[in-house]
Amino acid sequence: MRALAEVHREALAATGRIVNDISASQLGAATPCDDYDVAGLLQHLISGNLWVAPLVDGKTIADVGDAIDSKTYGPTDYDASATQADAAFSQPGAMQKPVAVSYGPVPAEIYAGHRFIDVLIHGWDLAKATDQDTRLDPELVDACWEVITPQLDLLKGSGMFGSEINVADDADPQTKLLAVLGRRG
């Protein structure tokens, strides 16, 4: 697999293209992610991006407090948040740093894999909700499979994504990926 920082960067950029085509009239639209409308999903993605730098720099959730989550973000905040997340994961040695995330201290590499999945799949959610092109880059789909496969049971039980949907054995990799994460391609 290519370096996680690289595929994460590409997922940030792909999702950024989708975010940049969201109109104000679409912010209340429902998304395939049951917990969020478009505005809520943008809030989730942007705040998630903004958490990366402090956590990779060694801060804890308690250290950061509500400095990130207490703010309201919109489409115009996405690019800056993506730049910050990319810079944090791209610094030399970043992937080996311990990161104190909500599910325990883990190497930043694990956290980066989870952020990559989150950014890629929620980008698809936003595209679906706003009637944009929902085709994911096949290389990013393959990279996502490489991250997900060893953790599949853990991810299924985490509640981070929807319940798995059955699809035909001969479905394409994107359809299978979305289905395992509770989405209909």
C-alpha positions in Angstrom: 0.0 0.0 0.0 1.1 3.6 -0.6 1.9 5.7 2.4 -1.1 6.5 4.5 -0.2 10.2 4.5 -0.4 10.1 0.7 -3.7 8.4 0.4 -5.1 10.5 3.2 -4.0 13.6 1.3 -5.7 12.3 -1.9 -8.9 11.6 0.0 -8.9 15.1 1.5 -8.5 16.5 -2.0 -11.2 14.4 -3.5 -13.6 15.3 -0.7 -12.6 18.9 -1.0 -13.7 19.0 -4.6 -17.1 17.7 -3.5 -17.3 20.2 -0.6 -16.5 23.1 -2.9 -19.5 22.2 -5.1 -22.0 22.2 -2.2 -24.4 25.1 -2.3 -26.0 26.8 0.7 -29.4 25.4 -0.3 -28.0 21.8 0.1 -26.8 22.2 3.7 -30.1 20.8 5.1 -30.2 17.8 2.8 -30.2 14.3 4.3 -27.1 12.2 3.8 -26.6 8.4 3.8 -25.0 8.8 7.2 -28.2 8.7 9.3 -26.7 10.9 12.1 -26.1 13.9 9.9 -27.5 16.3 7.3 -25.0 17.9 4.9 -24.2 20.7 7.4 -23.7 18.3 10.2 -21.5 16.0 8.2 -19.4 19.0 7.1 -19.1 19.9 10.8 -18.0 16.4 11.6 -15.4 16.2 8.8 -13.9 19.7 9.4 -13.7 19.3 13.1 -12.2 15.8 12.6 -9.5 17.4 10.3 -8.8 20.0 12.9 -8.3 17.5 15.7 -5.4 15.8 13.8 -2.6 18.4 14.4 -3.0 18.7 18.2 -3.4 15.0 18.7 -0.3 14.2 16.5 1.6 16.9 18.4 0.9 15.0 21.6 -2.0 16.8 23.1 -4.8 14.8 24.7 -8.5 15.3 24.1 -8.7 17.0 27.6 -5.8 19.3 26.6 -7.8 20.5 23.5 -11.1 20.6 25.4 -13.9 22.2 23.4 -11.7 24.6 21.4 -12.5 22.7 18.2 -15.9 21.2 18.7 -17.5 24.3 20.1 -17.2 26.2 16.8 -19.5 26.0 13.8 -17.9 25.2 10.5 -19.1 25.4 6.9 -17.9 24.5 3.4 -15.5 27.5 3.3 -13.6 26.0 6.3 -12.9 22.7 4.7 -9.7 23.5 2.7 -7.8 25.0 5.6 -8.8 22.1 7.8 -7.6 19.6 5.2 -4.3 21.5 4.8 -3.7 21.3 8.6 -4.6 17.6 8.8 -2.3 16.8 5.8 0.6 18.7 7.3 0.3 16.9 10.6 0.3 13.4 9.1 3.0 14.3 6.6 5.6 15.6 9.0 8.6 13.2 9.4 8.0 10.6 12.0 4.4 11.5 12.4 3.0 8.0 11.8 5.1 6.5 14.7 3.9 9.1 17.3 1.5 7.9 20.0 -1.9 9.6 19.6 -4.4 9.8 22.5 -7.6 9.4 20.7 -11.0 8.5 22.3 -10.5 4.7 21.7 -7.2 4.7 23.5 -3.6 5.6 22.8 -2.6 4.3 19.3 0.2 4.9 16.8 -0.7 7.9 14.6 -0.6 5.4 11.7 -3.8 3.7 13.0 -5.4 7.1 13.6 -4.4 8.2 10.0 -6.0 5.0 8.6 -9.3 5.8 10.4 -9.2 9.4 9.3 -8.6 8.3 5.7 -11.6 6.0 5.8 -13.7 8.7 7.4 -12.7 11.4 4.9 -13.2 9.1 1.8 -16.5 7.6 2.8 -18.0 10.8 4.2 -16.9 12.5 1.0 -19.0 9.9 -0.9 -21.9 10.6 1.5 -21.7 14.3 0.7 -21.6 13.6 -3.0 -24.6 11.3 -2.8 -26.5 13.9 -0.7 -25.8 16.7 -3.1 -26.3 14.9 -6.4 -22.6 14.9 -7.4 -20.5 12.2 -9.0 -20.2 9.4 -6.5 -17.4 7.5 -8.2 -14.5 7.1 -5.9 -10.9 6.9 -7.2 -10.3 3.1 -7.6 -6.8 3.4 -6.1 -8.3 5.0 -3.0 -10.9 2.3 -2.8 -8.2 -0.3 -2.9 -6.2 1.5 -0.3 -9.3 1.8 1.9 -9.7 -2.0 1.6 -6.1 -2.5 2.7 -6.8 -0.4 5.8 -10.2 -1.9 6.6 -9.6 -5.6 6.0 -7.4 -6.3 9.1 -9.9 -4.3 11.3 -13.2 -5.3 9.6 -14.8 -6.9 12.7 -13.7 -4.0 14.9 -15.1 -1.4 12.5 -18.4 -3.2 12.0 -18.9 -3.2 15.8 -17.7 0.3 16.4 -20.9 2.1 15.3 -18.7 4.5 13.2 -20.6 3.4 10.1 -23.9 1.8 9.2 -24.7 -1.9 9.3 -23.3 -4.0 6.5 -25.6 -4.4 3.4 -25.5 -7.5 1.4 -24.4 -7.1 -2.2 -23.8 -9.5 -5.1 -20.5 -11.4 -5.0 -19.6 -10.0 -8.4 -20.2 -6.3 -7.3 -17.3 -3.9 -8.0 -14.9 -3.0 -5.2 -16.5 0.4 -4.5 -19.9 -1.1 -4.1 -18.6 -3.8 -1.8 -16.6 -1.2 0.3 -19.7 1.0 0.6 -21.9 -2.0 1.5 -19.5 -3.2 4.3 -19.8 0.3 5.7 -23.6 0.4 5.5 -24.0 2.3 2.3 -25.9 1.5 -0.9 -23.7 2.4 -3.9 
